[in-house]
Amino acid sequence: MNIFEKIKQIESRKLEFKEQLPQGSAFLKIVSAFANGAGGELIIGICDKKRRIVGVDDPLLIEEQIMNCVHDGVYPPVSPFCTIITIQKRTLLSIRILSGSNKPYYIKSKGVDKGTFVRIGSTNRLADSQVVQELKRQVTGLAFIDEIDFQHQNISFNNKSLNIFFDIMGMVDNSKDTLVKLNIVKRNNGDQLPTIAGLLLFGSPDLSEYDYACVRFSRFAGRFKHLSKTMNFLFAISNFCKTSPHSQLYHFEQTA
């Protein structure tokens, strides 16, 4: 996409226009939000409302200011990619921020709790504690449901629900090793503790803090027949959750 086509685009999760370089924390919020998301590009020298090309006077000076501001103001370190663009005898400055691999990225002076921002549409929003934890999980590759819930580590699973589940799945072996392989429990310092997924499926019916839990899956038309096993697995989970009296999952969203 050339610069003329880009200017015609609306501001989005990955694109923003500014007439001048935002000062202080206003600029750092953009950097933090782009790095915590899918990356993005900020183009300086464009009137963001009318898309009028106004240009910048000294792009090299602005680039130096950007590098110093980001280096001193954002942690973990972020490396902006700056490009000088000449259009209609005016000069623009493009600042590209890549999606970070060490999230969350935050404004140093504000700390993680008050300085972590994410991109919502074309706006930068302060991330709450749950979003910050999710950003941390993205780094480790650990899903929320795979985490151990230490607050409910003494809860026993319902054996009837376990038997129903393994019968639906066509599995005979329901030993502790199998539960570990399915991420229903995890080993921790010699103990086997329930994961959040295990609690949702087989825990006691009074875990009110997980009332929001929902199963969501989609099936798309295609030629890949090997996906049928995956879908059968998902449908088995869905049927189990609907029929088991002990499952915490009451909400289902299915697209076929």
Secondary structure, DSSP 8 states (H G I E B T S, - for coil): --HHHHHHS--BTTEEEESS---THHHHHHHHHHHHTT-EEEEESEETTTTEE---S-HHHHHHHHHHHHHHHEES----EEEEEEETTEEEEEEEE---SS---EETTTHHHHHBEEEETTEEEE--HHHHHHHHHHHHT--GGGSB-GGGTT----HHHHHHHHHHHT-----HHHHHHTTSEEEETTEEEEBHHHHHHHS-TT-GGGTT-EEEEE----S-TTHHHHHHHHHHHHHHHHH-TT-S--EEEEE-
